[in-house]
Amino acid sequence: MKIDGSRGIFVGGASGMCRATATRFRAGGGEVAILDLETSDGAAVAEELGGRFFPCNVMDFDGMAGVIGEAVEHLAGMQFLVNTAGGAVAQRTVKRDGSRHSLDDFRRIIDLNLIGSFNINSIGAEHMAGNEPNENGERGVMLNTASIAAFEGQIGQVAYTAAKGAIAAMTLTMARDLGSLGIRCMAIAPSLFDTGLTAGIPEEGALQLTKDAAFPRRMGRPDEFAIMAISIFECAMMNGSTIRVDGGQRFAPR
Ligand SMILES: NC(=O)c1ccc[n+]([C@@H]2O[C@H](COP(=O)([O-])OP(=O)(O)OC[C@H]3O[C@@H](n4cnc5c(N)ncnc54)[C@H](O)[C@@H]3O)[C@@H](O)[C@H]2O)c1
């Protein structure tokens, strides 16, 4: 897909990796809509990128169809749908005090990351199905955000792992579901990245959390996610996979 003249919807685009992706997409000649929480910097980011802000909450599952519909109408189409809205809770299956993981917390993390992503994807694909295909038969690209937590089994991340693992697992199935429509589906699994989500992690903690990387041993930069995201959009052979962007990071159990 060519960025120039394409339209992108960036869910979570007010900050971090999605913002960086929207910025690169805009620099390449694409039109952008930023979807994010009402309380976010979405309006300022959209203005900076010459786009429009659509406040939303991905956990308002019914409301998302309306918001995405408005954004598609405003842009007069959508070829790229990027979603980074998500988050974690730190809790063990059985906590140190002997009590078990809160089921409400587990369900909330599944809702936010997994159900939110699938809902956005199915709504987005419904719109993309109506696009005129390009000369290669492509109608659009959907990109979700997993995490290396999907594969690394970090202690205290059971809900997040379940959600991100499922995002990774559904990527190939969705790519196959949507292949006949010319819609691709991919996911990126980042290691620790320096974004709004991780702003509270002190430097010492970040060093500790990235020390098992091969190289570079540091937090990723949002633009490094964006570089991969844009490559995925541009390269028609990228489909059905979850790509680790992690400096070769692997965790040993501790
Ligand atoms: N930063 C990391 O180290 C890291 C590592 C692996 C995976 N991830 C994943 O990346 C995503 C976070 O992206 P980031 O790191 O750029 O963080 P970020 O906080 O900078 O950006 C995330 C954006 O999502 C928005 N958002 C959060 N909840 C939302 C909701 N319910 N509805 C709408 N928007 C919502 C936030 O307002 C924010 O603007 C999450 O899915 C997270 O699991 C992050």
The ligand as an SDF file (V2000), in Angstrom:
LIG
                    3D

 44 48  0  0  0  0  0  0  0  0999 V2000
    5.2910    0.8310   26.2160 N   0  0  0  0  0  0  0  0  0  0  0  0
    5.6520   -0.4380   26.3960 C   0  0  0  0  0  0  0  0  0  0  0  0
    6.6620   -0.7720   27.0260 O   0  0  0  0  0  0  0  0  0  0  0  0
    4.8000   -1.5250   25.7860 C   0  0  0  0  0  0  0  0  0  0  0  0
    5.3590   -2.8060   25.6220 C   0  0  0  0  0  0  0  0  0  0  0  0
    4.5860   -3.8080   25.0580 C   0  0  0  0  0  0  0  0  0  0  0  0
    3.2800   -3.5400   24.6720 C   0  0  0  0  0  0  0  0  0  0  0  0
    2.7640   -2.2820   24.8610 N   0  0  0  0  0  0  0  0  0  0  0  0
    1.3900   -2.0480   24.4430 C   0  0  0  0  0  0  0  0  0  0  0  0
    1.3360   -0.8110   23.7640 O   0  0  0  0  0  0  0  0  0  0  0  0
    0.0890   -0.1800   24.0500 C   0  0  0  0  0  0  0  0  0  0  0  0
    0.3090    1.1610   24.7370 C   0  0  0  0  0  0  0  0  0  0  0  0
    0.9450    2.0350   23.8550 O   0  0  0  0  0  0  0  0  0  0  0  0
    2.1080    2.9910   24.3550 P   0  0  0  0  0  0  0  0  0  0  0  0
    3.1160    2.1750   25.0500 O   0  0  0  0  0  0  0  0  0  0  0  0
    2.4910    3.8330   23.1950 O   0  0  0  0  0  0  0  0  0  0  0  0
    1.4150    3.8270   25.5340 O   0  0  0  0  0  0  0  0  0  0  0  0
    0.8220    5.2950   25.5940 P   0  0  0  0  0  0  0  0  0  0  0  0
    0.1770    5.3620   26.9540 O   0  0  0  0  0  0  0  0  0  0  0  0
    1.8550    6.3160   25.2650 O   0  0  0  0  0  0  0  0  0  0  0  0
   -0.3040    5.3090   24.4550 O   0  0  0  0  0  0  0  0  0  0  0  0
   -1.4830    4.5620   24.5840 C   0  0  0  0  0  0  0  0  0  0  0  0
   -2.6740    5.4470   24.2240 C   0  0  0  0  0  0  0  0  0  0  0  0
   -3.8540    4.6310   24.3520 O   0  0  0  0  0  0  0  0  0  0  0  0
   -4.8510    5.4070   24.9460 C   0  0  0  0  0  0  0  0  0  0  0  0
   -5.8320    4.5690   25.6140 N   0  0  0  0  0  0  0  0  0  0  0  0
   -5.6490    3.8340   26.7480 C   0  0  0  0  0  0  0  0  0  0  0  0
   -6.8120    3.2520   27.1030 N   0  0  0  0  0  0  0  0  0  0  0  0
   -7.7340    3.6290   26.1820 C   0  0  0  0  0  0  0  0  0  0  0  0
   -9.1070    3.3690   26.0260 C   0  0  0  0  0  0  0  0  0  0  0  0
   -9.7690    2.6070   26.9070 N   0  0  0  0  0  0  0  0  0  0  0  0
   -9.7560    3.9090   24.9710 N   0  0  0  0  0  0  0  0  0  0  0  0
   -9.0930    4.7060   24.0850 C   0  0  0  0  0  0  0  0  0  0  0  0
   -7.7820    4.9950   24.1920 N   0  0  0  0  0  0  0  0  0  0  0  0
   -7.1180    4.4620   25.2320 C   0  0  0  0  0  0  0  0  0  0  0  0
   -4.1120    6.2990   25.9440 C   0  0  0  0  0  0  0  0  0  0  0  0
   -4.8760    7.4540   26.2910 O   0  0  0  0  0  0  0  0  0  0  0  0
   -2.8360    6.6280   25.1900 C   0  0  0  0  0  0  0  0  0  0  0  0
   -2.9540    7.8390   24.4610 O   0  0  0  0  0  0  0  0  0  0  0  0
   -0.6730   -1.1330   24.9540 C   0  0  0  0  0  0  0  0  0  0  0  0
   -1.4750   -1.9710   24.1480 O   0  0  0  0  0  0  0  0  0  0  0  0
    0.4330   -1.9040   25.6110 C   0  0  0  0  0  0  0  0  0  0  0  0
   -0.0160   -3.1420   26.0950 O   0  0  0  0  0  0  0  0  0  0  0  0
    3.4890   -1.2920   25.4030 C   0  0  0  0  0  0  0  0  0  0  0  0
  1  2  1  0
  2  3  2  0
  2  4  1  0
  4  5  1  0
  4 44  2  0
  5  6  2  0
  6  7  1  0
  7  8  2  0
  8  9  1  0
  8 44  1  0
  9 10  1  0
  9 42  1  0
 10 11  1  0
 11 12  1  0
 11 40  1  0
 12 13  1  0
 13 14  1  0
 14 15  2  0
 14 16  1  0
 14 17  1  0
 17 18  1  0
 18 19  2  0
 18 20  1  0
 18 21  1  0
 21 22  1  0
 22 23  1  0
 23 24  1  0
 23 38  1  0
 24 25  1  0
 25 26  1  0
 25 36  1  0
 26 27  1  0
 26 35  1  0
 27 28  2  0
 28 29  1  0
 29 30  1  0
 29 35  2  0
 30 31  1  0
 30 32  2  0
 32 33  1  0
 33 34  2  0
 34 35  1  0
 36 37  1  0
 36 38  1  0
 38 39  1  0
 40 41  1  0
 40 42  1  0
 42 43  1  0
M  CHG  2   8   1  16  -1
M  END
$$$$
